[in-house]
Amino acid sequence: MSASTHSTSTLPGTPQFPGNCTLEMALKTIVDVYHRYSIREGHVDFLSFKDFKTLLTEQAPHFLQVCDRNRPDYLKKLFQETDLNQDTELTFQEFSVVLAKLTDDAHRISHGDDRCTPDKD
């Protein structure tokens, strides 16, 4: 897979991401952001720790500013926990665990809930 396959433009014969619904467009954006960082180092469709750290630092700074997530070892620990096969790179599927955490954080913000405690329900 080449870096050109991660372009946001659609090439003739290339499958197009389905639909223009709000959720589908958000999912496409998530995939595009992942690809923007996964092509920087190592395998084309995997995130190295360096790229993972850069992605979260640039794309999710508010997530990292609460709940002691700005401590020096937080990102390293999160990466290691997410790297399920322990190959020192994250697939998109492994990265989806981090996306779930980001989504939960955003949901808590939308309700004005404490972002650092377990769910109440």
N, CA, C and O of each residue as an XYZ file, in Angstrom:
484
protein
N       0.854     -1.174      0.000
C       0.000      0.000      0.000
C       0.893      1.228      0.000
O       1.812      1.328      0.813
N       0.638      2.143     -0.887
C       1.476      3.330     -0.970
C       0.809      4.491     -0.260
O      -0.389      4.472      0.021
N       1.621      5.510      0.024
C       1.092      6.686      0.705
C       0.020      7.364     -0.130
O      -0.862      8.024      0.420
N       0.079      7.210     -1.475
C      -0.904      7.863     -2.320
C      -2.308      7.307     -2.107
O      -3.289      7.989     -2.405
N      -2.424      6.076     -1.594
C      -3.755      5.522     -1.349
C      -4.430      6.197     -0.168
O      -5.612      5.961      0.082
N      -3.714      7.018      0.550
C      -4.281      7.707      1.707
C      -4.744      9.111      1.364
O      -5.126      9.872      2.253
N      -4.715      9.454      0.112
C      -5.145     10.768     -0.327
C      -6.631     10.943     -0.058
O      -7.388      9.973     -0.056
N      -7.041     12.174      0.167
C      -8.453     12.433      0.397
C      -9.224     12.507     -0.901
O     -10.453     12.452     -0.879
N      -8.534     12.632     -2.057
C      -9.234     12.628     -3.333
C      -9.471     11.193     -3.773
O      -8.708     10.292     -3.426
N     -10.524     10.989     -4.533
C     -10.880      9.653     -4.976
C     -10.348      9.424     -6.376
O     -10.638     10.199     -7.288
N      -9.575      8.370     -6.553
C      -9.058      7.996     -7.855
C     -10.081      7.137     -8.565
O     -10.862      6.442     -7.916
N     -10.092      7.175     -9.916
C     -11.026      6.314    -10.647
C     -10.817      4.854    -10.250
O      -9.682      4.385    -10.167
N     -11.908      4.145    -10.008
C     -11.829      2.738     -9.641
C     -11.549      2.484     -8.175
O     -11.557      1.331     -7.742
N     -11.299      3.537     -7.390
C     -11.040      3.392     -5.966
C     -12.369      3.410     -5.217
O     -13.210      4.273     -5.470
N     -12.566      2.470     -4.301
C     -13.819      2.495     -3.537
C     -13.963      3.821     -2.795
O     -13.004      4.319     -2.205
N     -15.144      4.374     -2.828
C     -15.403      5.638     -2.150
C     -16.041      5.357     -0.803
O     -16.867      4.454     -0.667
N     -15.650      6.138      0.187
C     -16.242      5.990      1.508
C     -17.720      6.257      1.386
O     -18.114      7.223      0.734
N     -18.554      5.433      1.992
C     -20.000      5.561      1.791
C     -20.588      6.806      2.436
O     -20.209      7.210      3.535
N     -21.514      7.387      1.723
C     -22.436      8.366      2.261
C     -21.918      9.726      2.658
O     -20.717      9.961      2.794
N     -22.883     10.612      2.838
C     -22.620     11.982      3.288
C     -23.334     12.288      4.587
O     -23.544     13.453      4.926
N     -23.710     11.251      5.318
C     -24.349     11.453      6.615
C     -23.315     11.990      7.596
O     -22.117     11.774      7.413
N     -23.756     12.669      8.609
C     -22.857     13.281      9.582
C     -21.914     12.255     10.204
O     -20.711     12.501     10.286
N     -22.433     11.117     10.641
C     -21.587     10.111     11.276
C     -20.593      9.528     10.279
O     -19.424      9.331     10.612
N     -21.045      9.252      9.067
C     -20.132      8.692      8.067
C     -19.025      9.685      7.708
O     -17.881      9.278      7.502
N     -19.340     10.961      7.631
C     -18.319     11.967      7.345
C     -17.336     12.066      8.511
O     -16.138     12.247      8.298
N     -17.838     11.948      9.747
C     -16.955     11.967     10.918
C     -16.023     10.764     10.897
O     -14.839     10.894     11.207
N     -16.545      9.594     10.535
C     -15.707      8.389     10.455
C     -14.640      8.543      9.380
O     -13.496      8.136      9.583
N     -14.998      9.122      8.248
C     -14.012      9.362      7.185
C     -12.922     10.296      7.688
O     -11.743     10.083      7.407
N     -13.304     11.321      8.423
C     -12.322     12.256      8.978
C     -11.361     11.533      9.920
O     -10.153     11.769      9.879
N     -11.893     10.657     10.764
C     -11.049      9.891     11.688
C     -10.053      9.040     10.918
O      -8.871      9.006     11.258
N     -10.520      8.357      9.889
C      -9.629      7.525      9.069
C      -8.584      8.394      8.383
O      -7.410      8.028      8.342
N      -8.992      9.534      7.846
C      -8.049     10.436      7.176
C      -6.976     10.948      8.146
O      -5.799     11.013      7.793
N      -7.385     11.309      9.359
C      -6.410     11.779     10.355
C      -5.435     10.657     10.701
O      -4.226     10.885     10.758
N      -5.942      9.463     10.931
C      -5.071      8.311     11.211
C      -4.052      8.135     10.082
O      -2.859      7.974     10.340
N      -4.516      8.164      8.848
C      -3.608      7.969      7.709
C      -2.589      9.092      7.574
O      -1.456      8.852      7.158
N      -2.974     10.302      7.918
C      -2.048     11.433      7.852
C      -0.832     11.198      8.756
O       0.273     11.637      8.434
N      -1.029     10.515      9.871
C       0.058     10.258     10.816
C       0.700      8.894     10.599
O       1.888      8.725     10.874
N      -0.053      7.927     10.115
C       0.493      6.569      9.972
C       1.481      6.448      8.820
O       2.220      5.465      8.762
N       1.521      7.389      7.919
C       2.449      7.303      6.790
C       3.802      7.941      7.094
O       4.681      7.949      6.232
N       3.984      8.464      8.274
C       5.211      9.211      8.585
C       6.418      8.337      8.883
O       7.541      8.709      8.544
N       6.214      7.199      9.502
C       7.342      6.382      9.966
C       6.932      4.918      9.997
O       5.796      4.610     10.359
N       7.822      4.015      9.628
C       7.531      2.583      9.714
C       6.603      2.126      8.604
O       6.643      2.657      7.494
N       5.774      1.147      8.901
C       4.820      0.636      7.923
C       3.790      1.707      7.581
O       3.451      2.543      8.418
N       3.306      1.674      6.367
C       2.418      2.719      5.864
C       1.112      2.833      6.647
O       0.619      3.944      6.841
N       0.551      1.740      7.092
C      -0.766      1.809      7.735
C      -0.712      1.443      9.218
O      -1.658      0.871      9.760
N       0.397      1.776      9.861
C       0.575      1.543     11.287
C       1.106      2.818     11.928
O       1.757      3.628     11.268
N       0.827      2.992     13.217
C       1.372      4.131     13.958
C       2.524      3.665     14.830
O       2.373      2.742     15.630
N       3.673      4.306     14.674
C       4.772      4.112     15.620
C       4.421      4.903     16.878
O       3.479      5.695     16.868
N       5.161      4.697     17.945
C       4.899      5.478     19.160
C       5.082      6.965     18.882
O       4.283      7.786     19.333
N       6.126      7.310     18.145
C       6.398      8.715     17.840
C       5.210      9.350     17.101
O       4.791     10.460     17.428
N       4.672      8.633     16.100
C       3.534      9.154     15.346
C       2.263      9.197     16.191
O       1.466     10.128     16.077
N       2.082      8.191     17.031
C       0.944      8.147     17.958
C       0.980      9.369     18.883
O      -0.028     10.050     19.070
N       2.136      9.627     19.446
C       2.305     10.767     20.355
C       2.032     12.088     19.630
O       1.352     12.964     20.164
N       2.558     12.226     18.423
C       2.344     13.446     17.648
C       0.871     13.615     17.305
O       0.327     14.713     17.424
N       0.222     12.536     16.882
C      -1.202     12.589     16.540
C      -2.012     13.087     17.734
O      -2.800     14.023     17.594
N      -1.834     12.481     18.894
C      -2.633     12.887     20.058
C      -2.270     14.284     20.546
O      -3.148     15.040     20.962
N      -1.012     14.630     20.503
C      -0.585     15.959     20.942
C      -1.172     17.047     20.049
O      -1.594     18.096     20.537
N      -1.199     16.795     18.733
C      -1.704     17.791     17.794
C      -3.221     17.749     17.639
O      -3.844     18.793     17.451
N      -3.826     16.566     17.713
C      -5.235     16.418     17.387
C      -6.154     16.279     18.607
O      -7.369     16.424     18.478
N      -5.593     16.002     19.778
C      -6.428     15.824     20.972
C      -5.790     16.463     22.207
O      -5.684     15.816     23.249
N      -5.366     17.720     22.102
C      -4.685     18.342     23.246
C      -5.559     18.470     24.481
O      -5.054     18.356     25.598
N      -6.865     18.705     24.315
C      -7.749     18.844     25.483
C      -7.914     17.518     26.219
O      -8.023     17.500     27.445
N      -7.934     16.421     25.490
C      -7.982     15.086     26.089
C      -6.764     14.877     26.980
O      -6.873     14.289     28.055
N      -5.604     15.358     26.536
C      -4.356     15.134     27.264
C      -4.162     16.090     28.440
O      -3.256     15.885     29.248
N      -4.980     17.114     28.552
C      -4.777     18.127     29.592
C      -5.526     17.841     30.890
O      -5.416     18.615     31.840
N      -6.285     16.747     30.952
C      -7.063     16.451     32.158
C      -6.697     15.083     32.707
O      -6.041     14.285     32.037
N      -7.121     14.826     33.913
C      -7.021     13.493     34.540
C      -5.581     12.992     34.630
O      -5.334     11.789     34.550
N      -4.653     13.895     34.793
C      -3.236     13.532     34.912
C      -2.692     12.869     33.643
O      -1.693     12.152     33.694
N      -3.350     13.109     32.508
C      -2.891     12.535     31.247
C      -1.666     13.259     30.691
O      -1.040     12.772     29.750
N      -1.323     14.393     31.249
C      -0.146     15.123     30.782
C       1.135     14.687     31.492
O       2.199     15.263     31.262
N       1.037     13.672     32.353
C       2.249     13.162     33.001
C       3.123     12.488     31.939
O       2.613     11.971     30.946
N       4.430     12.498     32.155
C       5.365     12.024     31.124
C       5.125     10.597     30.614
O       5.369     10.329     29.438
N       4.663      9.689     31.451
C       4.537      8.293     31.035
C       3.137      7.918     30.530
O       2.925      6.776     30.121
N       2.186      8.847     30.549
C       0.812      8.501     30.175
C       0.722      7.961     28.737
O       0.144      6.898     28.509
N       1.285      8.684     27.784
C       1.171      8.254     26.395
C       1.883      6.933     26.145
O       1.390      6.089     25.397
N       3.020      6.755     26.760
C       3.750      5.486     26.602
C       2.924      4.320     27.145
O       2.844      3.265     26.514
N       2.314      4.509     28.308
C       1.484      3.462     28.903
C       0.242      3.194     28.045
O      -0.114      2.039     27.814
N      -0.413      4.254     27.574
C      -1.581      4.106     26.719
C      -1.217      3.356     25.438
O      -1.961      2.477     25.002
N      -0.095      3.694     24.845
C       0.366      3.015     23.628
C       0.597      1.530     23.906
O       0.149      0.676     23.141
N       1.288      1.228     24.988
C       1.584     -0.172     25.318
C       0.309     -0.967     25.592
O       0.201     -2.120     25.175
N      -0.647     -0.369     26.282
C      -1.921     -1.039     26.566
C      -2.727     -1.277     25.289
O      -3.444     -2.271     25.173
N      -2.605     -0.370     24.352
C      -3.368     -0.431     23.108
C      -2.716     -1.361     22.091
O      -3.406     -1.929     21.245
N      -1.413     -1.521     22.161
C      -0.668     -2.387     21.239
C      -0.894     -3.844     21.639
O      -0.036     -4.473     22.257
N      -2.059     -4.363     21.275
C      -2.498     -5.673     21.749
C      -1.567     -6.812     21.349
O      -1.390     -7.755     22.121
N      -0.973     -6.748     20.170
C      -0.078     -7.821     19.739
C       1.391     -7.542     20.082
O       2.274     -8.318     19.717
N       1.644     -6.440     20.779
C       2.977     -6.091     21.286
C       4.045     -6.021     20.191
O       5.182     -6.440     20.405
N       3.677     -5.486     19.009
C       4.647     -5.365     17.919
C       5.227     -3.954     17.800
O       5.908     -3.653     16.821
N       4.973     -3.106     18.760
C       5.446     -1.714     18.857
C       4.901     -0.808     17.759
O       5.485      0.238     17.475
N       3.800     -1.193     17.144
C       3.087     -0.351     16.190
C       1.594     -0.578     16.416
O       1.168     -1.650     16.848
N       0.814      0.457     16.113
C      -0.630      0.317     16.260
C      -1.301      0.205     14.900
O      -1.076      1.029     14.014
N      -2.121     -0.819     14.746
C      -3.002     -0.901     13.592
C      -4.163      0.053     13.836
O      -4.329      0.564     14.944
N      -4.961      0.290     12.810
C      -6.131      1.132     13.022
C      -7.069      0.482     14.037
O      -7.655      1.168     14.874
N      -7.208     -0.828     13.961
C      -8.083     -1.538     14.910
C      -7.593     -1.337     16.343
O      -8.402     -1.100     17.240
N      -6.288     -1.427     16.569
C      -5.754     -1.182     17.913
C      -5.974      0.274     18.313
O      -6.324      0.559     19.458
N      -5.772      1.189     17.377
C      -5.961      2.608     17.654
C      -7.416      2.911     17.985
O      -7.697      3.905     18.654
N      -8.348      2.075     17.528
C      -9.757      2.318     17.811
C     -10.063      2.282     19.313
O     -11.049      2.867     19.760
N      -9.225      1.602     20.082
C      -9.378      1.610     21.545
C      -9.166      3.035     22.070
O      -9.892      3.494     22.952
N      -8.173      3.722     21.522
C      -7.909      5.112     21.910
C      -9.065      5.998     21.443
O      -9.478      6.914     22.154
N      -9.581      5.721     20.249
C     -10.726      6.492     19.753
C     -11.923      6.367     20.684
O     -12.653      7.336     20.897
N     -12.124      5.181     21.236
C     -13.223      4.989     22.192
C     -13.014      5.877     23.420
O     -13.969      6.466     23.925
N     -11.778      5.976     23.900
C     -11.484      6.834     25.050
C     -11.736      8.308     24.704
O     -12.296      9.054     25.507
N     -11.318      8.715     23.505
C     -11.534     10.094     23.068
C     -13.026     10.394     22.936
O     -13.486     11.467     23.325
N     -13.769      9.451     22.393
C     -15.206      9.622     22.217
C     -15.917      9.699     23.561
O     -16.812     10.523     23.749
N     -15.520      8.845     24.489
C     -16.106      8.890     25.827
C     -15.819     10.234     26.493
O     -16.690     10.810     27.145
N     -14.594     10.727     26.324
C     -14.221     12.027     26.877
C     -15.112     13.120     26.285
O     -15.624     13.968     27.017
N     -15.298     13.102     24.969
C     -16.138     14.104     24.308
C     -17.585     14.005     24.797
O     -18.249     15.026     24.976
N     -18.071     12.793     25.012
C     -19.438     12.606     25.506
C     -19.590     13.187     26.912
O     -20.587     13.842     27.215
N     -18.607     12.947     27.755
C     -18.649     13.500     29.113
C     -18.648     15.025     29.089
O     -19.363     15.667     29.858
N     -17.836     15.602     28.194
C     -17.799     17.066     28.056
C     -19.179     17.582     27.664
O     -19.644     18.592     28.192
N     -19.836     16.876     26.727
C     -21.146     17.336     26.245
C     -22.188     17.368     27.362
O     -23.150     18.131     27.281
N     -22.012     16.549     28.406
C     -22.942     16.513     29.535
C     -22.429     17.295     30.744
O     -23.113     17.389     31.763
N     -21.229     17.850     30.629
C     -20.654     18.559     31.758
C     -20.255     17.614     32.893
O     -20.147     18.038     34.044
N     -20.036     16.336     32.573
C     -19.670     15.340     33.585
C     -18.172     15.385     33.907
O     -17.366     15.919     33.145
N     -17.836     14.813     35.045
C     -16.445     14.669     35.440
C     -15.782     13.688     34.490
O     -16.231     12.549     34.360
N     -14.731     14.113     33.835
C     -14.068     13.297     32.824
C     -13.114     12.278     33.445
O     -12.565     11.436     32.734
N     -12.913     12.342     34.741
C     -11.881     11.517     35.382
C     -12.441     10.426     36.282
O     -11.674      9.753     36.972
N     -13.740     10.234     36.294
C     -14.326      9.198     37.145
C     -15.031      8.160     36.264
O     -15.361      8.435     35.110
N     -15.255      6.979     36.817
C     -15.985      5.943     36.053
C     -17.396      6.400     35.726
O     -17.948      7.281     36.385
N     -17.977      5.781     34.689
C     -19.374      6.075     34.350
C     -20.279      5.794     35.543
O     -19.999      4.910     36.353
N     -21.356      6.547     35.643
C     -22.285      6.398     36.763
C     -23.315      5.322     36.521
O     -23.932      4.834     37.468
N     -23.516      4.940     35.268
C     -24.564      3.945     34.994
C     -24.019      2.574     34.687
O     -24.788      1.646     34.439
